[in-house]
Amino acid sequence: MDGEIRGTVIHLEGFNTTLGFDDPPEPALVLAPKIKQAAQEMTNLSTKMAAIRRDKRLSDVGRAEALSSLDADRAKVEDSLSRIEEGAKVLENINNAMLEATLEVPALDPTDHNSRMDDGEIRQWVASLQGDQRQRYLNDLVAGKYPRHARALARSPVPSPQQEMGLATLRATLSKEDQAALAQADTRKASIAWVRTATGAMRNILAKRHIGPTA
């Protein structure tokens, strides 16, 4: 497990499978050492599991008891994965805040009921548009004619076509500097997804308690 995580493939004999890592986006490398640590812990667990299964001195009952004795090792890996996932959530919160700031979509004050009602009415009205009226409105929206509408649509609490319209409108009006910041945010989002895919794969393997041939 020395070196980078990029392109690493690990054979886990005890789980009768392999664990591979695609090349991560650059921001994901901040969590790479922790992912490598968890992978090493899983490798150690796998080695112990394989040794127990190959031990011809053990009966089926003895082998099952020996495998159960590795629960602490398994818990160690699970704890490492939880810490990685917590780190990914922190990165996601930071990225969302930076994205919100870049797109100028400030969250409304929870006590500002009038603005919240206005947002809802705008979204309902836009959702009701049909045909040519809807297309004319979208053209005007993208042209920057309704910045208040764009923010209301982008603030939708539920992912929807209207929300995407608002976000797309805000993206179209960004400066070159903000466009670059937005591209960085997209890369960080891909990095967070990479981390979650990696930990998800490791958890799926870890769930295989009784996989693997005996000697």
C-alpha positions in Angstrom: 0.0 0.0 0.0 3.0 2.3 -0.4 2.7 5.2 -2.9 -0.4 6.9 -4.3 -3.9 5.6 -4.3 -4.2 6.2 -8.0 -5.0 3.1 -10.0 -4.3 0.8 -7.0 -5.7 -2.7 -7.2 -5.6 -4.9 -4.0 -6.3 -8.6 -3.9 -8.3 -9.4 -0.8 -8.0 -13.2 -0.5 -10.0 -13.4 2.7 -13.0 -11.8 0.9 -12.4 -13.6 -2.4 -12.4 -10.3 -4.3 -10.3 -7.4 -5.4 -10.5 -3.7 -4.5 -9.6 -1.2 -7.1 -9.4 2.6 -7.1 -9.9 4.7 -10.2 -7.8 7.9 -10.5 -9.4 10.4 -8.2 -10.0 14.1 -9.1 -7.3 16.2 -7.5 -9.3 17.5 -4.5 -10.1 14.0 -3.4 -6.4 13.5 -2.7 -6.8 15.3 0.6 -8.6 12.2 1.9 -6.4 9.7 0.0 -4.1 9.0 3.0 -7.1 8.0 5.1 -8.5 5.9 2.3 -5.1 4.1 1.9 -5.1 3.5 5.7 -8.6 2.0 5.6 -7.6 -0.2 2.6 -4.5 -1.3 4.5 -6.6 -2.2 7.5 -8.9 -4.2 5.2 -6.0 -5.9 3.7 -4.7 -6.9 7.1 -8.2 -8.3 8.0 -8.4 -10.2 4.7 -5.0 -11.8 5.3 -6.1 -13.0 8.8 -9.3 -14.3 7.4 -7.6 -16.2 4.6 -5.1 -17.7 7.1 -7.9 -19.0 9.3 -9.7 -20.5 6.4 -6.5 -22.3 5.2 -5.8 -23.7 8.7 -6.6 -27.4 8.4 -6.3 -27.9 12.2 -9.5 -26.0 12.7 -12.9 -27.6 12.7 -15.9 -25.8 11.2 -16.9 -24.6 14.6 -13.3 -23.6 15.5 -13.0 -21.7 12.2 -16.2 -19.8 12.7 -15.1 -18.8 16.2 -11.7 -17.7 14.9 -13.4 -15.6 12.2 -15.6 -14.1 14.9 -12.6 -13.1 16.9 -11.7 -10.7 14.1 -14.7 -8.5 14.8 -12.5 -5.9 16.4 -10.4 -5.7 13.2 -13.6 -5.3 11.2 -14.8 -2.6 13.6 -11.5 -0.8 13.1 -12.1 -0.6 9.3 -15.7 0.5 9.8 -14.5 3.3 12.1 -12.0 4.4 9.5 -14.6 4.5 6.8 -17.0 6.5 9.0 -14.2 9.1 9.5 -13.6 9.3 5.8 -17.3 9.8 5.2 -17.5 12.5 7.8 -14.6 14.2 6.1 -16.4 14.0 2.7 -19.5 15.5 4.3 -17.4 18.4 5.7 -16.0 19.0 2.2 -19.4 18.9 0.7 -20.7 21.5 3.1 -17.8 23.8 2.4 -18.2 23.3 -1.4 -22.0 24.0 -1.2 -21.3 27.2 0.7 -18.7 28.3 -1.8 -21.0 27.4 -4.7 -23.9 29.3 -3.1 -21.6 32.3 -2.7 -20.4 32.1 -6.2 -23.9 31.9 -7.7 -25.1 34.6 -5.3 -28.0 32.5 -4.0 -28.1 33.5 -0.4 -30.3 31.4 1.8 -33.3 33.3 3.1 -33.7 34.1 6.8 -36.0 31.5 8.2 -38.0 34.3 9.8 -38.4 36.2 6.5 -41.8 34.7 5.7 -42.7 37.3 3.1 -39.6 36.5 0.9 -40.2 32.8 1.4 -43.8 33.2 0.2 -42.6 35.3 -2.8 -40.1 32.6 -3.7 -42.8 30.0 -3.6 -45.2 32.1 -5.7 -42.5 32.7 -8.3 -41.8 28.9 -8.6 -45.5 28.1 -8.9 -46.0 30.7 -11.6 -43.0 29.5 -13.6 -44.2 25.9 -13.3 -47.6 26.9 -14.7 -46.1 28.4 -17.9 -46.8 26.6 -21.2 -45.8 26.6 -24.8 -44.7 29.9 -26.3 -45.2 31.9 -23.1 -42.8 29.6 -21.3 -40.2 29.8 -24.0 -40.4 33.6 -24.1 -40.0 33.7 -20.4 -37.0 31.4 -20.5 -35.4 33.6 -23.1 -35.9 36.7 -20.9 -34.7 34.8 -17.8 -31.5 33.7 -19.4 -31.0 37.3 -20.8 -30.9 38.5 -17.2 -34.3 40.2 -17.2 -35.5 38.5 -14.0 -32.6 38.2 -11.6 -35.1 37.9 -8.6 -36.8 35.0 -10.3 -33.5 33.3 -11.1 -32.6 33.4 -7.4 -36.0 32.1 -6.3 -35.8 29.2 -8.8 -32.3 28.4 -7.7 -33.4 28.4 -4.1 -35.9 25.6 -4.6 -35.7 23.1 -1.8 -36.5 20.3 -4.2 -34.4 19.5 -7.3 -36.5 20.3 -10.3 -36.3 21.7 -13.9 -37.2 25.1 -12.5 -34.3 24.9 -10.1 -31.9 24.0 -12.9 -33.2 26.9 -15.0 -32.4 29.3 -12.1 -28.9 27.9 -11.6 -28.2 27.9 -15.4 -29.3 31.5 -15.5 -27.0 32.5 -12.7 -24.1 30.6 -14.3 -24.6 32.4 -17.6 -24.2 35.8 -15.9 -21.0 34.9 -14.0 -17.7 36.7 -14.5 -14.7 34.7 -15.9 -13.3 34.5 -12.4 -16.6 33.1 -11.0 -16.9 30.7 -13.9 -13.5 29.4 -12.9 -14.6 29.1 -9.3 -17.7 27.3 -10.5 -15.6 24.8 -12.4 -13.5 24.2 -9.3 -16.7 23.5 -7.4 -17.8 21.0 -10.0 -14.4 19.2 -9.6 -14.8 19.2 -5.8 -18.2 17.7 -6.2 -16.8 14.9 -8.4 -14.1 14.3 -5.8 -16.7 13.9 -3.1 -18.5 11.4 -5.3 -15.3 9.5 -5.8 -14.6 9.3 -2.1 -18.2 8.0 -1.4 -17.9 5.5 -4.2 -14.6 4.2 -2.7 -16.0 3.9 0.8 -19.2 2.3 -0.5 -17.2 -0.3 -2.3 -15.2 -1.0 0.8 -18.3 -1.3 2.9 -19.9 -3.8 0.5 -16.8 -6.0 0.6 -16.6 -5.7 4.4 -20.2 -7.0 4.6 -19.0 -10.4 3.2 -18.3 -12.2 6.4 -18.2 -15.7 5.1 -16.9 -15.5 1.6 -13.8 -17.4 0.5 -12.7 -21.0 0.2 -11.2 -23.0 3.0 -8.2 -25.2 2.5 
